[in-house]
Amino acid sequence: MTDPKLISILRKVDMFHDAPQSVLEELAPLVTFHEYKQNQLIIRKGDSGDSLYIIANGRVRVHDEEQVVASMEAGNFFGEISFLDAAPRSMSVSAETESVLYRISRNDFYKVFKNQPEVTQIIVSTLTQRLSTQNEKVITDLRMREAELSKLVEIRTEELVLKNDALSK
């Protein structure tokens, strides 16, 4: 018997939102359940990745060493890039709070979705949109940081000019 709570959680994840009930019922028994303590490492940057994680409860942070890139909570998913292209993990992920995650392996995912081209197209579209949105956010953040640094250079330059003027007098 398929757990209706897990089906409900899968349905709330945007990439599975429009998947047929029968597909989610086939996927659900293959999903594994994992609990993490606060600050516990879930994914390490550079490790191989063959799993997608869905946050059922709690909050996680996506980071590169100490630099936090994102904070995610229930209903979100992560690990999709390595999950799809088998490349090493591009970021680390740690539990910000005690967290409950569901894990879907790449092999199980493909086993279920190999005969579901219409659902696979929706999932790819959702992931593409997500990556595009993340890219836009990174670019916006970089532009804001560039503006902050330019302003700081301007202030420091003005201070140096004033000090040089004072010294020359």
FIMI-119786 format. One record per atom (N, C-alpha, C): residue number from 1; residue in three letters; atom name; z, x, y. Coordinates in steps of 0.2 Angstrom, whole numbers. Layout:
NUM,ALA,CA,Z,X,Y
...
This chain:
1,MET,N,0,4,-6
1,MET,CA,0,0,0
1,MET,C,0,4,6
2,THR,N,-4,3,11
2,THR,CA,-5,7,17
2,THR,C,0,5,22
3,ASP,N,3,10,25
3,ASP,CA,9,8,30
3,ASP,C,6,5,36
4,PRO,N,8,-1,38
4,PRO,CA,5,-5,44
4,PRO,C,7,-1,50
5,LYS,N,13,2,50
5,LYS,CA,15,6,56
5,LYS,C,10,12,58
6,LEU,N,8,15,53
6,LEU,CA,4,21,53
6,LEU,C,-3,18,56
7,ILE,N,-6,13,53
7,ILE,CA,-12,10,55
7,ILE,C,-12,8,62
8,SER,N,-6,6,64
8,SER,CA,-5,4,71
8,SER,C,-5,10,76
9,ILE,N,-2,15,74
9,ILE,CA,-2,22,78
9,ILE,C,-9,24,78
10,LEU,N,-13,24,72
10,LEU,CA,-19,27,72
10,LEU,C,-24,23,77
11,ARG,N,-23,16,77
11,ARG,CA,-27,12,81
11,ARG,C,-26,13,89
12,LYS,N,-20,15,91
12,LYS,CA,-18,17,98
12,LYS,C,-21,23,100
13,VAL,N,-23,28,95
13,VAL,CA,-27,34,97
13,VAL,C,-34,32,99
14,ASP,N,-36,35,105
14,ASP,CA,-42,32,108
14,ASP,C,-48,34,103
15,MET,N,-48,40,100
15,MET,CA,-53,41,96
15,MET,C,-54,37,89
16,PHE,N,-49,33,88
16,PHE,CA,-49,29,82
16,PHE,C,-48,22,84
17,HIS,N,-48,20,90
17,HIS,CA,-47,14,93
17,HIS,C,-52,9,90
18,ASP,N,-59,10,90
18,ASP,CA,-64,6,88
18,ASP,C,-66,7,80
19,ALA,N,-62,11,77
19,ALA,CA,-64,12,69
19,ALA,C,-62,5,66
20,PRO,N,-66,4,61
20,PRO,CA,-65,-2,57
20,PRO,C,-58,-2,53
21,GLN,N,-55,-7,52
21,GLN,CA,-49,-7,48
21,GLN,C,-49,-4,42
22,SER,N,-54,-5,38
22,SER,CA,-55,-2,31
22,SER,C,-55,5,32
23,VAL,N,-58,8,37
23,VAL,CA,-58,15,38
23,VAL,C,-51,18,39
24,LEU,N,-48,15,43
24,LEU,CA,-41,17,45
24,LEU,C,-36,16,39
25,GLU,N,-38,11,35
25,GLU,CA,-34,10,28
25,GLU,C,-35,16,23
26,GLU,N,-42,18,23
26,GLU,CA,-44,24,19
26,GLU,C,-41,30,22
27,LEU,N,-40,31,28
27,LEU,CA,-38,37,31
27,LEU,C,-30,38,31
28,ALA,N,-27,32,32
28,ALA,CA,-19,32,32
28,ALA,C,-16,36,27
29,PRO,N,-17,35,20
29,PRO,CA,-14,38,15
29,PRO,C,-15,46,15
30,LEU,N,-20,48,18
30,LEU,CA,-21,55,18
30,LEU,C,-17,59,24
31,VAL,N,-15,55,29
31,VAL,CA,-11,58,35
31,VAL,C,-4,60,32
32,THR,N,-2,66,35
32,THR,CA,5,68,33
32,THR,C,9,68,39
33,PHE,N,16,67,38
33,PHE,CA,21,66,43
33,PHE,C,25,72,44
34,HIS,N,26,74,50
34,HIS,CA,30,81,51
34,HIS,C,35,79,57
35,GLU,N,41,82,56
35,GLU,CA,45,82,62
35,GLU,C,47,89,65
36,TYR,N,47,89,71
36,TYR,CA,48,96,75
36,TYR,C,55,95,79
37,LYS,N,58,100,79
37,LYS,CA,64,101,84
37,LYS,C,62,103,91
38,GLN,N,66,101,96
38,GLN,CA,64,103,103
38,GLN,C,63,111,103
39,ASN,N,58,113,106
39,ASN,CA,55,120,107
39,ASN,C,52,123,101
40,GLN,N,52,119,96
40,GLN,CA,49,122,90
40,GLN,C,41,123,90
41,LEU,N,39,129,88
41,LEU,CA,31,130,89
41,LEU,C,28,126,83
42,ILE,N,22,122,85
42,ILE,CA,18,118,81
42,ILE,C,12,122,79
43,ILE,N,9,124,84
43,ILE,CA,2,128,84
43,ILE,C,3,135,88
44,ARG,N,1,140,85
44,ARG,CA,1,146,88
44,ARG,C,-6,148,90
45,LYS,N,-7,150,97
45,LYS,CA,-14,152,99
45,LYS,C,-16,158,94
46,GLY,N,-23,157,93
46,GLY,CA,-26,163,88
46,GLY,C,-26,161,81
47,ASP,N,-21,157,79
47,ASP,CA,-21,155,72
47,ASP,C,-27,151,70
48,SER,N,-29,151,64
48,SER,CA,-35,146,62
48,SER,C,-32,139,62
49,GLY,N,-37,135,63
49,GLY,CA,-35,128,64
49,GLY,C,-39,123,60
50,ASP,N,-36,119,56
50,ASP,CA,-40,114,52
50,ASP,C,-37,107,52
51,SER,N,-33,106,57
51,SER,CA,-29,100,57
51,SER,C,-29,97,64
52,LEU,N,-29,91,65
52,LEU,CA,-28,87,71
52,LEU,C,-21,84,71
53,TYR,N,-18,84,76
53,TYR,CA,-11,81,76
53,TYR,C,-11,75,81
54,ILE,N,-7,70,79
54,ILE,CA,-6,64,83
54,ILE,C,1,63,84
55,ILE,N,3,62,91
55,ILE,CA,10,62,92
55,ILE,C,12,54,91
56,ALA,N,17,54,87
56,ALA,CA,20,47,85
56,ALA,C,26,46,90
57,ASN,N,30,51,91
57,ASN,CA,36,50,95
57,ASN,C,37,57,98
58,GLY,N,40,57,104
58,GLY,CA,42,63,107
58,GLY,C,37,66,112
59,ARG,N,37,72,114
59,ARG,CA,33,75,119
59,ARG,C,32,82,117
60,VAL,N,26,85,118
60,VAL,CA,24,92,117
60,VAL,C,21,95,123
61,ARG,N,21,101,123
61,ARG,CA,18,105,128
61,ARG,C,12,110,125
62,VAL,N,7,110,129
62,VAL,CA,1,114,127
62,VAL,C,2,120,132
63,HIS,N,2,126,129
63,HIS,CA,3,132,133
63,HIS,C,0,138,131
64,ASP,N,-1,143,135
64,ASP,CA,-3,150,134
64,ASP,C,2,154,136
65,GLU,N,6,156,131
65,GLU,CA,12,160,132
65,GLU,C,17,156,136
66,GLU,N,19,158,142
66,GLU,CA,23,154,147
66,GLU,C,20,149,151
67,GLN,N,13,149,152
67,GLN,CA,9,145,156
67,GLN,C,8,138,153
68,VAL,N,11,133,155
68,VAL,CA,10,126,152
68,VAL,C,4,123,155
69,VAL,N,-1,121,151
69,VAL,CA,-7,118,153
69,VAL,C,-7,111,153
70,ALA,N,-3,108,148
70,ALA,CA,-2,100,148
70,ALA,C,4,98,145
71,SER,N,6,92,146
71,SER,CA,12,89,143
71,SER,C,9,83,140
72,MET,N,11,81,133
72,MET,CA,8,76,130
72,MET,C,13,72,127
73,GLU,N,12,65,126
73,GLU,CA,17,61,123
73,GLU,C,14,56,118
74,ALA,N,18,52,115
74,ALA,CA,16,47,110
74,ALA,C,9,44,111
75,GLY,N,5,44,106
75,GLY,CA,-2,41,107
75,GLY,C,-7,46,109
76,ASN,N,-5,52,111
76,ASN,CA,-10,57,112
76,ASN,C,-11,61,106
77,PHE,N,-16,65,106
77,PHE,CA,-18,70,100
77,PHE,C,-20,76,103
78,PHE,N,-19,81,98
78,PHE,CA,-21,88,100
78,PHE,C,-24,92,94
79,GLY,N,-27,98,95
79,GLY,CA,-29,102,90
79,GLY,C,-36,100,88
80,GLU,N,-40,96,92
80,GLU,CA,-46,94,91
80,GLU,C,-52,99,91
81,ILE,N,-51,104,95
81,ILE,CA,-56,109,96
81,ILE,C,-57,113,89
82,SER,N,-51,116,87
82,SER,CA,-52,120,81
82,SER,C,-53,115,75
83,PHE,N,-51,109,75
83,PHE,CA,-52,104,70
83,PHE,C,-59,103,69
84,LEU,N,-63,103,75
84,LEU,CA,-70,102,74
84,LEU,C,-74,108,73
85,ASP,N,-73,114,76
85,ASP,CA,-77,119,75
85,ASP,C,-74,125,71
86,ALA,N,-68,124,68
86,ALA,CA,-65,129,64
86,ALA,C,-64,136,68
87,ALA,N,-64,136,74
87,ALA,CA,-63,142,78
87,ALA,C,-55,143,78
88,PRO,N,-53,149,80
88,PRO,CA,-45,150,81
88,PRO,C,-43,145,86
89,ARG,N,-36,144,86
89,ARG,CA,-33,139,91
89,ARG,C,-33,143,98
90,SER,N,-35,139,103
90,SER,CA,-36,141,109
90,SER,C,-30,141,113
91,MET,N,-25,137,111
91,MET,CA,-19,137,115
91,MET,C,-13,136,110
92,SER,N,-7,137,112
92,SER,CA,-1,136,108
92,SER,C,1,129,109
93,VAL,N,5,126,105
93,VAL,CA,8,119,106
93,VAL,C,15,119,103
94,SER,N,20,117,107
94,SER,CA,27,117,105
94,SER,C,30,110,107
95,ALA,N,35,108,103
95,ALA,CA,38,102,105
95,ALA,C,43,103,111
96,GLU,N,41,98,116
96,GLU,CA,46,98,122
96,GLU,C,52,95,120
97,THR,N,52,90,116
97,THR,CA,58,86,114
97,THR,C,57,85,106
98,GLU,N,62,83,103
98,GLU,CA,61,81,96
98,GLU,C,55,77,95
99,SER,N,51,79,90
99,SER,CA,44,75,90
99,SER,C,43,73,83
100,VAL,N,39,68,82
100,VAL,CA,36,66,76
100,VAL,C,29,66,76
101,LEU,N,25,70,72
101,LEU,CA,18,70,72
101,LEU,C,15,69,66
102,TYR,N,9,66,66
102,TYR,CA,5,65,60
102,TYR,C,-1,70,60
103,ARG,N,-2,72,55
103,ARG,CA,-7,78,54
103,ARG,C,-13,75,49
104,ILE,N,-19,76,52
104,ILE,CA,-25,75,48
104,ILE,C,-29,81,47
105,SER,N,-30,83,41
105,SER,CA,-34,89,39
105,SER,C,-41,88,40
106,ARG,N,-45,93,42
106,ARG,CA,-52,92,43
106,ARG,C,-55,90,36
107,ASN,N,-53,92,31
107,ASN,CA,-56,90,24
107,ASN,C,-55,83,23
108,ASP,N,-49,80,24
108,ASP,CA,-48,73,23
108,ASP,C,-52,69,28
109,PHE,N,-52,71,35
109,PHE,CA,-56,68,40
109,PHE,C,-63,67,38
110,TYR,N,-66,72,36
110,TYR,CA,-73,72,34
110,TYR,C,-74,68,27
111,LYS,N,-70,68,23
111,LYS,CA,-70,64,17
111,LYS,C,-71,57,19
112,VAL,N,-67,54,23
112,VAL,CA,-66,47,25
112,VAL,C,-72,46,30
113,PHE,N,-74,50,34
113,PHE,CA,-79,48,39
113,PHE,C,-86,50,38
114,LYS,N,-87,54,32
114,LYS,CA,-94,56,30
114,LYS,C,-99,51,30
115,ASN,N,-97,45,27
115,ASN,CA,-101,39,27
115,ASN,C,-101,34,32
116,GLN,N,-98,36,38
116,GLN,CA,-97,32,44
116,GLN,C,-100,34,50
117,PRO,N,-107,35,50
117,PRO,CA,-110,38,56
117,PRO,C,-109,35,62
118,GLU,N,-108,28,62
118,GLU,CA,-107,24,69
118,GLU,C,-100,26,71
119,VAL,N,-95,26,67
119,VAL,CA,-88,28,69
119,VAL,C,-88,35,71
120,THR,N,-91,40,67
120,THR,CA,-91,47,69
120,THR,C,-94,48,76
121,GLN,N,-99,44,78
121,GLN,CA,-102,45,84
121,GLN,C,-97,43,90
122,ILE,N,-93,37,89
122,ILE,CA,-88,35,94
122,ILE,C,-83,41,94
123,ILE,N,-81,44,89
123,ILE,CA,-76,49,89
123,ILE,C,-79,55,93
124,VAL,N,-85,57,91
124,VAL,CA,-88,63,95
124,VAL,C,-88,61,102
125,SER,N,-90,55,104
125,SER,CA,-91,54,111
125,SER,C,-84,54,114
126,THR,N,-79,51,111
126,THR,CA,-72,51,114
126,THR,C,-70,58,115
127,LEU,N,-71,63,110
127,LEU,CA,-69,70,111
127,LEU,C,-73,73,116
128,THR,N,-79,72,117
128,THR,CA,-83,75,122
128,THR,C,-81,73,129
129,GLN,N,-79,67,130
129,GLN,CA,-77,64,136
129,GLN,C,-70,67,138
130,ARG,N,-66,68,133
130,ARG,CA,-59,71,133
130,ARG,C,-60,79,136
131,LEU,N,-65,82,132
131,LEU,CA,-66,89,134
131,LEU,C,-69,90,141
132,SER,N,-73,85,143
132,SER,CA,-76,85,150
132,SER,C,-70,84,155
133,THR,N,-66,79,154
133,THR,CA,-61,78,158
133,THR,C,-56,84,159
134,GLN,N,-54,87,153
134,GLN,CA,-50,93,154
134,GLN,C,-54,98,158
135,ASN,N,-60,99,157
135,ASN,CA,-64,104,161
135,ASN,C,-63,103,168
136,GLU,N,-64,97,170
136,GLU,CA,-64,95,177
136,GLU,C,-57,96,180
137,LYS,N,-52,94,176
137,LYS,CA,-45,96,178
137,LYS,C,-44,103,179
138,VAL,N,-46,107,175
138,VAL,CA,-45,114,175
138,VAL,C,-49,117,182
139,ILE,N,-55,115,183
139,ILE,CA,-58,117,189
139,ILE,C,-55,114,195
140,THR,N,-52,108,195
140,THR,CA,-49,106,201
140,THR,C,-42,110,202
141,ASP,N,-39,111,197
141,ASP,CA,-33,116,197
141,ASP,C,-34,123,200
142,LEU,N,-40,125,198
142,LEU,CA,-42,132,200
142,LEU,C,-44,132,207
143,ARG,N,-47,127,209
143,ARG,CA,-49,126,216
143,ARG,C,-43,126,221
144,MET,N,-38,122,219
144,MET,CA,-32,121,222
144,MET,C,-28,127,223
145,ARG,N,-28,131,217
145,ARG,CA,-24,137,217
145,ARG,C,-28,142,222
146,GLU,N,-35,142,222
146,GLU,CA,-39,147,226
146,GLU,C,-37,145,233
147,ALA,N,-37,139,235
147,ALA,CA,-35,137,242
147,ALA,C,-28,139,244
148,GLU,N,-23,138,239
148,GLU,CA,-16,141,241
148,GLU,C,-16,148,242
149,LEU,N,-20,152,238
149,LEU,CA,-20,159,238
149,LEU,C,-24,161,245
150,SER,N,-29,158,247
150,SER,CA,-32,159,253
150,SER,C,-28,158,259
151,LYS,N,-24,153,259
151,LYS,CA,-19,151,264
151,LYS,C,-14,157,264
152,LEU,N,-11,159,258
152,LEU,CA,-6,164,258
152,LEU,C,-9,171,261
153,VAL,N,-15,172,259
153,VAL,CA,-18,179,262
153,VAL,C,-19,178,269
154,GLU,N,-21,172,272
154,GLU,CA,-21,171,279
154,GLU,C,-15,172,283
155,ILE,N,-9,169,280
155,ILE,CA,-3,170,283
155,ILE,C,-1,177,283
156,ARG,N,-2,181,277
156,ARG,CA,1,188,276
156,ARG,C,-4,192,281
157,THR,N,-10,191,282
157,THR,CA,-14,195,286
157,THR,C,-12,194,293
158,GLU,N,-10,188,295
158,GLU,CA,-8,186,302
158,GLU,C,-1,190,303
159,GLU,N,3,190,298
159,GLU,CA,10,194,299
159,GLU,C,8,201,300
160,LEU,N,4,204,296
160,LEU,CA,2,211,297
160,LEU,C,-1,213,303
161,VAL,N,-5,208,306
161,VAL,CA,-8,210,313
161,VAL,C,-2,210,318
162,LEU,N,2,205,317
162,LEU,CA,8,205,322
162,LEU,C,12,211,322
163,LYS,N,13,213,315
163,LYS,CA,18,219,314
163,LYS,C,14,225,317
164,ASN,N,7,226,316
164,ASN,CA,3,231,318
164,ASN,C,3,232,326
165,ASP,N,3,226,329
165,ASP,CA,3,225,336
165,ASP,C,10,227,339
166,ALA,N,15,225,336
166,ALA,CA,22,227,338
166,ALA,C,23,235,337
167,LEU,N,20,238,332
167,LEU,CA,21,245,330
167,LEU,C,17,249,336
168,SER,N,11,246,337
168,SER,CA,7,250,342
168,SER,C,10,250,349
169,LYS,N,14,245,351
169,LYS,CA,17,245,357
169,LYS,C,23,249,357
